[in-house]
Amino acid sequence: MNVRILVVDDEADTRLFLRTLLTGIGYTVIEAASGAQALAVLEGTPLDAILLDVSLPDRDGYDICRAIRQFPHHLQTPLILITAVYMTSHDEVRGLLAGADDYVRKPFVNDVLLARLKSLLRARCNEVELQQRNHELLLLNTLALSTTGTLHLPTLLETALRTLCDLMHARAGRFSIFEGTPEAMEVTHGVWPATLPEDGTVQITLRSHGPAVGTLVLVGLSPAYRASRPELLDSIGSQLAVTIDRARLYGEVQRELEIKNILLGEVQHRVRNSLQGIIGLLTMQIGTRRKSAEATEALHDSLQRIKSMASLQKYLTSHLALTISVHSLIQRVTHHTISQVRFDIGGMPFTLHGTDAELTDKQAQTLGIILHELVHNAIRHGTSPHPQIDITTGLEADSYYILVRSRGSLPAGFDLQRDANTGLHICRDLVEREFRGDITVQPRPDSVDTLVTLSIPRAMLAGVYASPASSPRTPSFR
């Protein structure tokens, strides 16, 4: 590193002594015999430090010190005042307030002078390094913020390129993205030259942890960035590579979701047609007068189950999220089931509160069938004139439970293991097979309420999260 020192002193012997001392340790010395000469040198010469005599023939050293600090590029240049006269504390304060960083007295103690000068140079070097690092961090942060608003790859590249050209004062820039991300492309900002100039051109490889995804070339960089640290260029390349990978993965997910949507639409169409055919056949069977009352009731139950399955299938196939909320599923199934049953009363109050959870789409289909049976039983055995369904969800030990409280009594002599009329045996089989869980039914002889508790191991769920208590819902289904 070439350190340039300006020595300002009207005595030739002092200038010679300082030049010999400083050049002996590798510094470059520039001399000035007056304040006017010093200011002329300061106009266009980059300097690393200044040694300034207090007593000059044309101007006071303190005035020269204040004038030096008026130059924007010398606001922080280390400056040491030199004096041959006795100085009071008032003189020292005056010099420091004028902009000096330190004092030395004639005659010099060489080691002391060099130690103070090196200390100031080291502090200034650290300050410049810190400012540069802060500026680089600001650049990287601005680049990151500019690319967070979109995952569309061409738009992202255009935004990043425009931001970098503005921040690094480049005349033009070009991204070259390699094939496979998802396709080869080039994005250019500014006027791209026919021939790349050697001075002010930098090429950055876009690489994170894996192979490079492309290159970035910036042309006509400002002098401040032409000698940028390799770490800065590597950070820019790594950050852009991660951003491009994220946009590429987003594009792939979007394409997969489009394909999934098409396939789900086809599946939904075929399932709906099949279920509609079954519903039609069951409706015809129900209309046959020769059927017994028991057979008619069984057909009614089957018809309600199939209609509920059709509604649930339509809901799930239109729900493109990777997981499905238990509370959303409960509300959907309960409202649909209530709407399918005729009541002589004005409606059935329904409340839902507790801790929500997440299911996969397959688990949601199974739980939807179970919920239909539980709600359907609560409706069938509800006690007029005030039927009601209360559903509570929560965590207990390592299990997630769904508690259905209905105002109504189960048939006399009910046995969960043998009674097929209520459909609860279907719930029991599905809970055990699909969730490895358990279901219990507690008729309460001391009240009109019946409690059905569905218990699922927490490990079987996609996720569990707190949900605020819901207010009672009273749908106007008839």
C-alpha positions as CSV (number, residue, x, y, z in Angstrom):
1,M,0.0,0.0,0.0
2,N,1.4,3.4,-1.1
3,V,0.9,5.8,1.8
4,R,1.1,9.5,0.8
5,I,2.0,12.1,3.4
6,L,1.8,15.9,3.0
7,V,4.4,17.7,5.1
8,V,3.6,21.5,5.5
9,D,6.5,23.5,7.1
10,D,8.3,26.7,6.1
11,E,11.7,25.4,7.3
12,A,13.5,23.4,4.7
13,D,15.6,21.5,7.3
14,T,12.4,20.3,9.0
15,R,10.9,19.2,5.6
16,L,14.2,17.4,4.7
17,F,14.3,15.6,8.1
18,L,10.6,14.4,7.9
19,R,11.1,13.3,4.2
20,T,14.1,11.2,5.2
21,L,12.3,9.7,8.2
22,L,9.1,8.9,6.3
23,T,10.5,7.7,3.0
24,G,12.8,5.4,5.1
25,I,9.7,3.3,6.1
26,G,8.2,3.3,2.6
27,Y,6.0,6.4,2.6
28,T,5.7,8.9,-0.2
29,V,6.2,12.5,0.9
30,I,4.7,15.6,-0.7
31,E,6.1,18.9,0.5
32,A,4.6,22.4,0.9
33,A,6.4,25.5,2.3
34,S,3.3,27.6,3.0
35,G,-0.4,27.4,3.6
36,A,-1.2,28.5,0.1
37,Q,1.0,25.7,-1.4
38,A,-0.7,23.2,1.0
39,L,-4.2,24.1,-0.1
40,A,-3.1,23.9,-3.8
41,V,-1.8,20.4,-3.2
42,L,-5.0,19.4,-1.4
43,E,-7.2,20.5,-4.4
44,G,-6.4,17.4,-6.5
45,T,-4.1,15.1,-4.7
46,P,-5.3,12.1,-2.7
47,L,-3.5,11.9,0.7
48,D,-3.4,9.5,3.6
49,A,-2.2,11.9,6.3
50,I,-1.0,15.5,6.8
51,L,1.8,16.9,9.1
52,L,1.0,20.7,9.5
53,D,3.2,23.3,11.2
54,V,1.3,25.7,13.4
55,S,3.5,28.7,12.6
56,L,3.4,29.5,8.8
57,P,4.5,32.7,7.2
58,D,1.3,33.4,5.2
59,R,-1.5,31.9,7.3
60,D,-2.1,30.6,10.8
61,G,-1.8,26.8,11.1
62,Y,-5.2,26.7,12.8
63,D,-6.8,28.5,9.9
64,I,-5.2,26.1,7.5
65,C,-6.5,23.2,9.5
66,R,-10.0,24.5,9.3
67,A,-9.6,25.1,5.6
68,I,-8.4,21.5,5.1
69,R,-11.6,20.2,6.7
70,Q,-13.7,22.0,4.1
71,F,-12.5,19.6,1.4
72,P,-15.1,16.8,1.3
73,H,-12.4,14.2,0.5
74,H,-10.3,15.3,3.4
75,L,-12.9,15.4,6.2
76,Q,-11.4,12.3,7.8
77,T,-7.8,12.5,6.6
78,P,-5.5,12.1,9.7
79,L,-3.9,15.5,10.6
80,I,-1.1,16.1,13.1
81,L,-0.1,19.6,14.2
82,I,3.6,20.4,14.6
83,T,4.8,23.2,16.9
84,A,8.2,24.4,18.1
85,V,6.8,26.6,20.9
86,Y,5.5,25.8,24.3
87,M,1.8,24.9,24.1
88,T,-0.8,25.4,26.8
89,S,-3.9,23.2,27.2
90,H,-5.8,26.1,25.6
91,D,-3.7,25.8,22.5
92,E,-4.2,22.1,22.3
93,V,-8.0,22.5,22.6
94,R,-7.9,25.2,20.0
95,G,-6.1,22.9,17.6
96,L,-8.4,19.9,18.2
97,L,-11.5,22.0,17.7
98,A,-10.0,23.3,14.4
99,G,-9.9,19.7,13.1
100,A,-6.5,18.3,14.2
101,D,-6.2,14.7,15.4
102,D,-3.0,15.0,17.4
103,Y,0.0,17.1,18.3
104,V,3.8,16.7,18.2
105,R,6.5,19.1,19.4
106,K,9.9,20.0,18.0
107,P,12.4,18.6,18.4
108,F,10.8,15.3,17.4
109,V,11.3,11.9,19.1
110,N,11.3,9.8,16.0
111,D,9.6,6.7,17.5
112,V,6.9,8.8,19.1
113,L,6.1,10.6,15.9
114,L,6.0,7.4,13.8
115,A,3.9,5.6,16.5
116,R,1.3,8.4,16.5
117,L,1.2,8.6,12.7
118,K,0.8,4.8,12.3
119,S,-1.9,4.8,15.0
120,L,-3.9,7.4,13.1
121,L,-3.4,5.7,9.7
122,R,-4.5,2.3,11.2
123,A,-7.6,3.9,12.7
124,R,-8.4,5.6,9.4
125,C,-7.9,2.3,7.5
126,N,-10.3,0.5,9.9
127,E,-12.8,3.3,9.5
128,V,-12.7,3.1,5.7
129,E,-13.0,-0.7,5.9
130,L,-16.0,-0.4,8.2
131,Q,-17.7,2.1,5.9
132,Q,-17.0,-0.1,2.9
133,R,-18.5,-3.2,4.6
134,N,-21.6,-1.2,5.7
135,H,-22.0,0.0,2.1
136,E,-21.7,-3.5,0.8
137,L,-24.3,-4.8,3.3
138,L,-26.6,-2.0,2.3
139,L,-26.2,-3.0,-1.3
140,L,-26.9,-6.6,-0.6
141,N,-29.9,-5.7,1.5
142,T,-31.3,-3.4,-1.2
143,L,-30.8,-6.1,-3.8
144,A,-32.6,-8.7,-1.6
145,L,-35.5,-6.3,-1.0
146,S,-35.9,-5.5,-4.7
147,T,-36.3,-9.2,-5.6
148,T,-38.7,-10.2,-2.9
149,G,-41.8,-8.9,-4.6
150,T,-42.0,-11.5,-7.4
151,L,-41.2,-15.1,-8.2
152,H,-41.7,-14.7,-11.9
153,L,-38.1,-15.3,-13.2
154,P,-38.0,-12.8,-16.1
155,T,-39.4,-10.0,-14.0
156,L,-37.1,-11.0,-11.1
157,L,-34.0,-10.8,-13.3
158,E,-35.0,-7.4,-14.8
159,T,-35.6,-6.0,-11.3
160,A,-32.3,-7.3,-9.9
161,L,-30.3,-6.1,-13.0
162,R,-31.8,-2.6,-12.8
163,T,-31.2,-2.4,-9.1
164,L,-27.5,-3.5,-9.4
165,C,-26.8,-1.1,-12.3
166,D,-28.3,1.8,-10.2
167,L,-26.4,0.9,-7.0
168,M,-23.0,0.2,-8.7
169,H,-23.3,3.0,-11.3
170,A,-22.9,0.6,-14.2
171,R,-23.9,1.7,-17.7
172,A,-25.2,-1.7,-18.7
173,G,-25.7,-5.2,-17.4
174,R,-26.6,-8.7,-18.7
175,F,-27.8,-11.9,-17.1
176,S,-27.1,-15.1,-18.9
177,I,-29.1,-17.9,-17.3
178,F,-28.0,-21.5,-18.2
179,E,-30.3,-24.1,-19.6
180,G,-32.5,-25.9,-17.0
181,T,-33.5,-22.9,-14.8
182,P,-36.1,-23.6,-16.3
183,E,-34.8,-22.5,-19.7
184,A,-31.8,-20.6,-21.1
185,M,-32.5,-16.9,-21.2
186,E,-30.7,-13.5,-21.4
187,V,-31.8,-10.3,-19.8
188,T,-30.1,-7.0,-20.6
189,H,-30.4,-3.6,-19.0
190,G,-28.9,-0.4,-20.5
191,V,-27.1,-0.1,-23.8
192,W,-24.9,-3.2,-24.3
193,P,-21.6,-2.3,-26.1
194,A,-20.4,-4.2,-29.2
195,T,-17.1,-4.9,-27.5
196,L,-16.7,-5.2,-23.7
197,P,-14.1,-2.7,-22.4
198,E,-11.5,-4.2,-20.0
199,D,-11.7,-1.3,-17.6
200,G,-14.8,-1.1,-15.6
201,T,-16.2,-4.5,-16.6
202,V,-16.8,-7.3,-14.0
203,Q,-18.2,-10.8,-14.5
204,I,-20.0,-12.5,-11.6
205,T,-20.7,-16.2,-11.5
206,L,-24.2,-17.1,-10.1
207,R,-23.5,-20.0,-7.8
208,S,-24.8,-21.0,-4.3
209,H,-24.1,-24.5,-3.1
210,G,-24.5,-26.5,-6.3
211,P,-23.5,-25.8,-9.9
212,A,-23.6,-22.3,-11.4
213,V,-27.0,-21.3,-12.7
214,G,-25.7,-18.4,-14.9
215,T,-23.5,-15.3,-15.1
216,L,-23.9,-11.6,-14.6
217,V,-21.8,-9.1,-16.5
218,L,-21.7,-5.4,-15.5
219,V,-20.2,-2.8,-17.8
220,G,-18.9,0.7,-17.0
221,L,-18.7,0.4,-13.2
222,S,-17.9,3.5,-11.2
223,P,-14.3,3.7,-10.0
224,A,-15.5,2.9,-6.4
225,Y,-16.6,-0.6,-7.6
226,R,-14.0,-1.4,-10.1
227,A,-11.7,-2.9,-7.4
228,S,-14.5,-4.5,-5.4
229,R,-13.6,-7.1,-2.9
230,P,-14.0,-10.7,-4.3
231,E,-16.2,-11.4,-1.2
232,L,-18.7,-8.8,-2.3
233,L,-19.0,-10.2,-5.8
234,D,-19.3,-13.8,-4.4
235,S,-22.0,-12.6,-2.1
236,I,-23.9,-11.0,-5.0
237,G,-23.6,-14.2,-7.1
238,S,-24.7,-16.4,-4.2
239,Q,-27.7,-14.3,-3.3
240,L,-28.9,-14.1,-6.9
241,A,-28.4,-17.8,-7.4
242,V,-30.6,-18.6,-4.4
243,T,-33.2,-16.2,-5.6
244,I,-33.2,-17.7,-9.1
245,D,-33.4,-21.2,-7.7
246,R,-36.4,-20.1,-5.6
247,A,-38.1,-18.6,-8.6
248,R,-37.4,-21.8,-10.7
249,L,-38.9,-24.0,-8.0
250,Y,-41.9,-21.8,-7.7
251,G,-42.4,-22.1,-11.5
252,E,-42.1,-25.9,-11.3
253,V,-44.6,-26.0,-8.4
254,Q,-47.1,-23.8,-10.3
255,R,-46.8,-26.1,-13.3
256,E,-47.4,-29.2,-11.2
257,L,-50.4,-27.6,-9.5
258,E,-51.9,-26.8,-12.9
259,I,-51.5,-30.4,-13.9
260,K,-52.9,-31.5,-10.6
261,N,-55.9,-29.2,-11.0
262,I,-56.6,-30.7,-14.4
263,L,-56.4,-34.2,-13.1
264,L,-58.5,-33.4,-10.0
265,G,-61.1,-31.8,-12.3
266,E,-61.3,-35.0,-14.4
267,V,-61.5,-37.2,-11.2
268,Q,-64.1,-35.0,-9.7
269,H,-66.2,-35.1,-12.9
270,R,-66.1,-38.9,-13.1
271,V,-66.8,-39.4,-9.4
272,R,-69.6,-36.9,-9.5
273,N,-71.2,-38.7,-12.5
274,S,-70.9,-42.1,-10.7
275,L,-72.4,-40.8,-7.5
276,Q,-75.2,-39.0,-9.3
277,G,-76.1,-42.3,-10.9
278,I,-76.1,-44.1,-7.5
279,I,-78.2,-41.3,-6.0
280,G,-80.7,-41.7,-8.8
281,L,-81.0,-45.4,-8.3
282,L,-81.5,-45.0,-4.5
283,T,-84.1,-42.4,-5.1
284,M,-86.0,-44.8,-7.3
285,Q,-85.7,-47.5,-4.7
286,I,-87.1,-45.2,-2.0
287,G,-90.1,-44.4,-4.2
288,T,-91.1,-48.1,-4.5
289,R,-94.1,-48.6,-2.2
290,R,-93.5,-52.3,-1.6
291,K,-90.4,-51.6,0.5
292,S,-90.8,-52.0,4.2
293,A,-90.4,-48.9,6.5
294,E,-87.1,-50.3,7.8
295,A,-85.7,-50.8,4.3
296,T,-86.9,-47.3,3.3
297,E,-85.1,-45.8,6.3
298,A,-81.9,-47.7,5.5
299,L,-82.1,-46.5,1.9
300,H,-82.6,-42.9,3.2
301,D,-79.5,-43.3,5.3
302,S,-77.5,-44.6,2.4
303,L,-78.7,-41.8,0.2
304,Q,-77.7,-39.2,2.7
305,R,-74.2,-40.7,3.1
306,I,-73.6,-40.7,-0.7
307,K,-74.8,-37.1,-1.0
308,S,-72.5,-36.1,1.8
309,M,-69.6,-38.0,0.2
310,A,-70.4,-36.2,-3.1
311,S,-70.4,-32.8,-1.5
312,L,-67.2,-33.6,0.4
313,Q,-65.5,-34.8,-2.7
314,K,-66.4,-31.6,-4.5
315,Y,-65.1,-29.5,-1.6
316,L,-61.8,-31.4,-1.3
317,T,-61.0,-31.5,-5.0
318,S,-61.5,-27.7,-5.3
319,H,-59.2,-27.2,-2.2
320,L,-55.7,-27.0,-3.6
321,A,-53.9,-26.4,-0.3
322,L,-51.5,-29.1,0.8
323,T,-53.3,-29.4,4.2
324,I,-56.9,-28.9,5.3
325,S,-58.2,-27.3,8.5
326,V,-60.2,-29.6,10.8
327,H,-62.4,-26.7,11.8
328,S,-63.2,-25.8,8.2
329,L,-64.0,-29.4,7.5
330,I,-66.3,-29.7,10.5
331,Q,-68.2,-26.5,9.5
332,R,-68.5,-27.7,5.9
333,V,-69.8,-31.2,6.7
334,T,-72.1,-30.0,9.6
335,H,-73.7,-27.3,7.5
336,H,-74.2,-29.7,4.6
337,T,-75.6,-32.5,6.7
338,I,-78.1,-30.2,8.5
339,S,-79.2,-28.8,5.1
340,Q,-80.0,-32.3,3.8
341,V,-82.4,-33.2,6.7
342,R,-85.9,-31.8,7.0
343,F,-87.0,-30.3,10.3
344,D,-90.3,-29.1,11.5
345,I,-88.3,-26.7,13.8
346,G,-86.7,-23.4,12.6
347,G,-83.1,-24.6,12.6
348,M,-80.5,-26.4,14.7
349,P,-77.9,-24.3,16.6
350,F,-74.3,-25.5,16.1
351,T,-71.2,-24.3,18.0
352,L,-67.6,-25.1,17.3
353,H,-64.6,-24.1,19.5
354,G,-61.2,-25.4,20.6
355,T,-57.9,-26.1,19.0
356,D,-57.7,-26.5,15.3
357,A,-55.5,-29.0,13.4
358,E,-54.4,-29.8,9.9
359,L,-55.1,-33.0,7.8
360,T,-53.9,-34.3,4.5
361,D,-56.5,-34.5,1.8
362,K,-56.9,-38.3,2.3
363,Q,-57.4,-37.9,6.0
364,A,-59.9,-35.2,5.4
365,Q,-62.0,-37.5,3.2
366,T,-62.1,-40.1,6.0
367,L,-62.8,-37.6,8.7
368,G,-65.6,-36.1,6.6
369,I,-67.4,-39.4,6.4
370,I,-67.0,-39.9,10.2
371,L,-68.3,-36.4,10.9
372,H,-71.3,-36.9,8.7
373,E,-72.3,-40.0,10.7
374,L,-71.9,-38.2,14.0
375,V,-73.8,-35.2,13.0
376,H,-76.5,-37.2,11.2
377,N,-77.1,-39.2,14.4
378,A,-77.3,-36.0,16.5
379,I,-80.0,-34.8,14.1
380,R,-81.9,-38.0,14.0
381,H,-82.0,-38.4,17.8
382,G,-82.3,-34.7,18.6
383,T,-84.8,-33.8,21.2
384,S,-87.4,-31.2,20.2
385,P,-88.1,-28.4,20.7
386,H,-84.4,-27.5,21.5
387,P,-82.0,-29.7,19.5
388,Q,-78.4,-28.6,19.5
389,I,-74.9,-29.7,18.4
390,D,-71.8,-28.6,20.3
391,I,-68.4,-29.7,18.9
392,T,-65.2,-29.2,20.9
393,T,-61.7,-29.9,19.7
394,G,-58.5,-30.0,21.7
395,L,-55.3,-31.7,22.9
396,E,-55.1,-34.2,25.7
397,A,-51.7,-35.9,26.4
398,D,-50.6,-37.2,22.9
399,S,-54.0,-37.3,21.4
400,Y,-56.2,-34.8,19.5
401,Y,-59.9,-35.2,20.3
402,I,-63.2,-34.2,18.7
403,L,-66.0,-34.2,21.2
404,V,-69.6,-34.1,19.7
405,R,-72.3,-33.2,22.3
406,S,-75.8,-33.6,21.0
407,R,-79.1,-32.9,22.8
408,G,-80.8,-36.2,22.4
409,S,-80.7,-39.9,23.5
410,L,-79.5,-42.9,21.6
411,P,-81.9,-45.8,21.0
412,A,-82.6,-48.0,24.1
413,G,-80.2,-50.8,24.5
414,F,-77.6,-49.2,22.2
415,D,-74.4,-51.2,21.7
416,L,-71.6,-49.7,19.6
417,Q,-70.2,-53.1,18.7
418,R,-73.5,-54.5,17.3
419,D,-75.8,-51.6,16.4
420,A,-75.6,-50.9,12.7
421,N,-78.6,-48.6,12.4
422,T,-76.8,-45.5,13.8
423,G,-73.8,-45.9,11.4
424,L,-71.4,-45.5,14.4
425,H,-69.9,-48.9,13.6
426,I,-68.7,-47.3,10.4
427,C,-67.0,-44.5,12.4
428,R,-65.4,-47.0,14.7
429,D,-63.9,-49.0,11.8
430,L,-62.6,-45.9,10.0
431,V,-61.1,-44.3,13.1
432,E,-59.2,-47.5,14.0
433,R,-58.1,-48.3,10.4
434,E,-57.2,-44.8,9.1
435,F,-56.2,-42.9,12.2
436,R,-55.2,-45.7,14.7
437,G,-57.5,-43.9,17.0
438,D,-60.6,-44.7,19.2
439,I,-64.2,-43.6,19.5
440,T,-66.3,-43.7,22.6
441,V,-70.0,-43.1,23.1
442,Q,-71.4,-42.0,26.5
443,P,-75.1,-41.8,26.8
444,R,-75.9,-39.7,29.9
445,P,-78.8,-41.1,31.8
446,D,-78.9,-38.0,34.1
447,S,-79.5,-35.6,31.1
448,V,-80.7,-35.5,27.5
449,D,-77.1,-35.1,26.2
450,T,-75.1,-37.8,24.4
451,L,-71.3,-37.4,24.2
452,V,-69.3,-39.0,21.3
453,T,-65.5,-38.6,21.6
454,L,-63.2,-39.2,18.6
455,S,-59.6,-39.6,19.7
456,I,-56.7,-39.4,17.2
457,P,-52.9,-39.8,18.0
458,R,-51.3,-36.4,17.5
459,A,-48.5,-37.9,15.4
460,M,-51.1,-38.8,12.7
461,L,-52.0,-35.2,12.1
462,A,-50.3,-32.8,9.6
463,G,-50.2,-30.1,12.3
464,V,-51.9,-28.6,15.3
465,Y,-52.3,-24.9,16.1
466,A,-54.4,-22.8,18.4
467,S,-57.6,-21.4,17.2
468,P,-59.8,-18.7,18.8
469,A,-63.1,-19.9,20.2
470,S,-65.9,-19.7,17.7
471,S,-69.2,-18.1,18.5
472,P,-72.4,-20.2,18.2
473,R,-73.6,-20.6,14.6
474,T,-77.3,-21.1,13.9
475,P,-77.7,-21.9,10.2
476,S,-81.2,-21.5,8.8
477,F,-81.4,-24.9,7.2
478,R,-84.8,-26.5,7.0
